[in-house]
């Protein structure tokens, strides 16, 4: 049994919130820089160049890479041999978010009630997903999610007979409907299977996979590559102003489901696709 103080969780999440908002992850940075080199249209290349310049300025001046610093989404993979001491774990997570958004001068975008809409003034509470896994480590993923792209996400409750083609059409329809509103070039996370809520979590988790790291399942990898090609053929392009680079990646996660259903979720993320991972 390994003991971890929840104060360490707070410290790590504080740092991760700031890091995620100031710097793009290496995989995203590399993908955008590569796209800027390969994009053939003048307007697309110009927009991608500006995104690269924006990344550079944000990192050098220690300012957010985007003014929408998102709602904090935290994935916690907790080893079953871990024992926490200190504050209640979720309180420790939210304290880390509170400190990170305060000390990093990040925009506070969370309202305490979805209808009354009074700002909590510290960007809490976070949305926290827990998973118990073997071992005595804790893997933390912090993925602040802006709502320009979040609002463009969709859940489809397809029929089993819709099959693979139905899944592809659902993804393409969601991307086309999103258009420029998702701040392309985008990363498209897709969840297939499970239940209504499970497929949405699968899609959210898919966004945290390193860009261009394809599924280990051969047919899913083929779908990812086909959908990426078809999305980039739409011509939506960087900033929605036209071009070849509408998406940088399509990541699909799957899960067993009921014989009577085929749930599909599409969680779109903008070009920053913020995510930081640490293991304690």
N, C-alpha and C positions, 0 to 999 in steps of 0.2 A: 504493500500500500504506500503510495506517494502522497505527501501533503503539499498543497499549493495554497499560499495566502492569496485571498481575493484582492488584496492591495496590489499584487503583481498583475492581476487581470486588468485592474483599473489603469495602471501605468502603461501597459502594453496597448490597450485600446485608445488611450489618449494619444500616444505617439502614432498609432496606425491611422487615426482619423486625420491627423495633420498630414502625414506622409501621402495618404491616398488622394488628398485634395490639392497638394502642391506638385506632386510628381506623377506622371503616368508610369504604370508598371513597364518593365523592360520590354515585354512582349508587345504591348500596345504601341510604345514609342517606336519600336522597330517596324511594326506593321504600317504605321502612318508614314514613316520616312521612306519605306520601300514603295508605298503607293504613290508618294510624291514623285518618285523617280520614274515609275512605270506608267502613270496616267498620261494618256496621249492628248486629251483635249486641253485647250488653253485655259478655259475657265476652271476646269477640275484641278489642273496642276497649280493654278494660282491659289485656289482655296486651300488645297493641301499644304502648299508652301506657307500660307498664313497660319495654319494649325501648327506646323513645325516651329514657326517663329514664336507663337503663343506659348508652346511648351517650354521653349528655351527661356523666355522672359519669366515665366512662372517659377521655374526652378532656380534661376539666378537671383530673382528678387524676393523669393519666398512668399509668393502670393498665390491664391487659388487659380488653378488652371481654367476653372469655369466659375462664373458668378453664382450658379445654382450648385451649392455644395452638398445638396442632397439630403435625403433622410437616411440615417445610418441603418444599414442592414448588416447583422452580425451572425455568422454561422459558427457554432461552437461544437467541435467534435471532441467529446470528453472520454478519455480512457476510463473503463469501468473500475480500474484500480487506483483512481485518483480520489483523494479526499480534500475538500476545500475547507479552509478555516478563515474566519473573519466575517465580513458582511455577507448578507444574502447575495448569491452570485449575480442575479439580474440587477440588483442595486449597484453592484460593483461595475457591471458592464455599462450601465447608464451613467455612472459617475465618470467613467473613462470618456464617454461621448461628451458629457457636459464639459469636462476639462479641456478636451481636444478642440471643441468648437469655440470655447471661450479663449483659450490661450493661442489658438491658431487664427483668431479673428475670422472665423468662418461664418457664413450667413446662417442665421437661425430660421429654419423654414418649417418647423413642426407646430401644428396647432393641437391643443389638448383635446378638443372634441371636434369630430368631422363636420358638424353642423353649426355649432356655436362659433367655432373658429377663432378662439383666442390663442395667440402665440404663447408657447411655453417659455420662450426667451432663452433656451439653452439647447435646443434641438433634440431634447429627449421627449418621450421615450424612444429608444431604438426598437427596431423589429428584430427579434432574436430567435434563431432556430437552433434547437439543441439536438444532438445525436450522440448516443452512447456507443462507443466503439471499444474493441479490445485494447489492452495495454494501459500504460500509466503516463501518457502524454496528453496534452490539450492542444488541438489545432484551432487557431482563431483566424477567421476570414472576415475582414471588414470591407464592405462594398457599399459606399454611399451612393444612393440612387437618385438622380435628378428626375423631375417629373415631366419634363418635356417629352422624353422618350418613354417613361413609365406609363404615361397616359395613352400611349399608342399600342400598348400590349393587349392581347386578346386571349380568351379561352373559348375553345370550340368543343362541343360535345358531339363528336361524330358517331356514325353508326359503324359497326365492324365491317360492313360491306363497302364502306368508303375506302378502306385499305390505305396502302401506301400513297396512291395518287391523291386520295382525299387529304392526307396529311400535307403533302406538297402544296396542294392548292390552298389549304388553310394558311400555311406560312406565307406564300406569295401574296395572298389577298391582304394579310395583315401588314406586310411590308409596303405594298402599293398604297394602301389606305393611309399609312403613316407618312409616306412621302417626305417632304422637308421638315415636318414637325418633330421628327425624332433626331434631328441634328446629324445627318449622315456625314461621313461614312459610319455606319452603324455596325454593331455586333448583334447577331440575332440568336438568342437563347431559346431553345425549343424543348418542351417536355412532352413526352408521349407515354400514356398509360397511367396506371394508378387510378385515382379518383379526381373529382373536380379540383380539390385543393392540392393533391399530391403532384399533379402535372404542372401546376403553377410553380411550386417550389423547385421541381426538377428544372424548369426553364430558367428560374432565377439562378440556381446553382450552375447551370451551363455557362452563364456569362462569366463566371470566375475561372473557367478553364483557360489555360494559356492560349492565346490566339494561334490558329493554325495547328493546334494539337487535336488531331481528329479522333473520333471514337475508335475504340478497339474492336468494335463489332463491325465486320466488313460491310454489311448492307447499310448500316447506319452511316459509316464513313462515305459510302457512295452517295447517299442522300445529301449529306452535308456538302459534298463537293458539287453535286448537281444543283442544289438550291443556291449555293454561292454564285455559281455561274449565271443562273437564271435571274437572280436578284440584280447582279451587275449588268445584265442585259436590259434592265428596265430603263436605264438612262437617267434615273433620278439624280445620281451623282453627288459629289461633295457639296454640302450645304443645300442640297436640293436644287442646285442651279444647272444640273446637267453634267454628264461625264460617265466614265466607266467604273468608278469606284463608289458604288452605293453601299456595299458592305465589305468589311474586312474579314469577317468569319461568320459561319453558321455552325453552332454547336448544338447537338441533339442528345438529350439524355432520355433513356427509356426505363420503364418499370412494368412489372406484370399488372394486368388489369382484369376486369370482369368479362365474362363471355359476351355480355350484352352491350358493351361500351367500347369507345375508342376516344378517351379524352386527349385533347391537344392544347397546350398553352404556348403562346409566343410572347416572350418577354424581350422587348427590343431595348438596346442601350445605345446611347450616343457615342461619338468618337472617343470620349475620354475613358469610358468603361472602367471606372475606378475599382480596384481591388488590391488589397494587401493581405498577405498570408504570413503568419508566424506560428511556430510550434514551440510550446513550453515543455 
